[in-house]
Amino acid sequence: MSYARLSVDSDVYVYRSEQGYVCAMCYVFDDIPDLLAHLRDHLRSGDKVPEYAFVRLEDEWAAQLLGPETAGAILEAAEDWAKESGKPIEEARREMRDAATKQ
Ligand SMILES: [Zn+2]
């Protein structure tokens, strides 16, 4: 499964393999947080990394940490919160996920 493919919106090709989480032509990472940090480095150096790649990886990481049921409940709660607060949905989801996955 891929999180981002090379396209006009993306300078990276990121997917999951049996070896781990792969940023093609860079590295293979054991877990999602390391890959996310690497993708932020790409952004900082001016590469395009689509927002949906971060969203998919963050969703998956939350599901790994919390279990799919809890992660799903958090996403639903974030949708309600976004509606109430007028925050962009991605921001609401990220904040709620971060709060829930913080150790
Ligand atoms: Zn890379």
Residues whose N, C-alpha, C, O or C-beta is under 5 A from the ligand:
A	BS01	ZN	C23 C26
